[in-house]
């Protein structure tokens, strides 16, 4: 597998995520970081968006998903975003970090970071 990476840093969104009643009522800040793994050599040679993993359309899908979703756990939200990256957009592997700023009183942020591959979403995979 190629070790090429595309990254999206500090995507600041608002959505519903949390287990407490007050977290379910009002959108809160969510910060998403993505690292998308794949072979970028073809796009590097052709200079054509048709040969690239289009991070603009992927990011639009992530934004739309977060703004419309309602998860109880950041782990679940991160898994859904990883599925968008690898299943819908063809990344070989995705590292997804989801943070809730100000979720804990004395911390800048709290969150999770997961890594998933296409195999994780195939029938019989760990996330199927």
N, C-alpha and C positions, 0 to 999 in steps of 0.2 A: 504494500500500500504506500502511496506517495505521502510524504510528510509536509506537503504544502498546506498553508492555512490562510483563511480569510477571517478577519475578526471585526466585530462590531462592539464598540466599547460604550458603556454607560448610557444605554438607551433608556431614557426617563419616561415612564408611562404612568397611567393611573388606572387602577382596576380594583376589583373586589377579590380579596384573598385574606383568609383568616377564619378562626373558629369562634371568636367572640361575637356576640350580637352586634356591637358597635362597628366591628370590622365588616359585617355583612350589609350594613346600611349605607355606608358612604365610601366612595372610591378613595383609595389611598395611593401614595407614591410607591412605585415598584421600579427597581432598576434592573435591567437585563443586560448581560454580557454574553456574547456568542463567539465561539471559535469553531469554524467550519473547516473540516479536514477533507482534502481531496486532491486529485491530480490536476494541477493548474497549468501543466506544460502545454497542452493543446491551445488554450486561450493565449498563452504567452507567445506562441509562435504565430498564430493566425491573427491576433489582435481583433477578434470578433466576439461580440457578446453572445453569439449563438454557441460558442464553445466554452463559455464561462458559467460558473455558478453565479447567477444574478443576485447579488446581495441586496440590491434595491427592492426587487419584488419580494424577496424572502423577508426583508425587514418590514415591508408593508403588511405582509401576512401576519407576522409576529405582533405588530402593533394592533391590527384589527382583532386578533385573537384575544390578546390581553385585555383590551378595552371592552370586549363583549363577554368575557368569561367570568366565572364565579367559582373559584376553587377554595376549599377549606385549607389546603396545605400548599406551601411553596414547592414541596417535592412533586406534587401532582401537576402544578403549573409548569415547572421545569421539564417534566417528562412530556407534557403536551407540546411544549415549544421544541423539544428535541425531535419529536415526531414530525413536526412541520419542517424542520431542517433536513432530516434524512429521508423521510418518506415523500413529502410533497416537493422538495427542492433538490433532492439527489446528492446531498453531502454524504460522503462515506462515513463520517463520524462527526459528532457535534459535542462540544463541551458547552453546557448552558449553566450560567450562574444567575440566580434570581435572588434579589435582596429587597428587604423591606426597611427603608431608612426609618429611624426613630421607632422601631417596633419595641425596643427595650429602652428603658429610661436612661441608662448610663452608657449606651452603645450608639455609635454612629449608624450602624446597620446590623441586620441579622439576615441570614439567607442560607441557600444551599448551592452547591456546584455539583452537577452530574455530568457523566459522559455516556453517550449512547451511540451505537452503530446501527446500520440497517438490520443486522441480524437480531437485534433486540426487539424489533417490531415485526418480524416475520412470524408466521404461525408457529407456535411452539417456543417462540422467543420469550425472554423474561418480561417484556412489556406488552405482549399481545393480548 
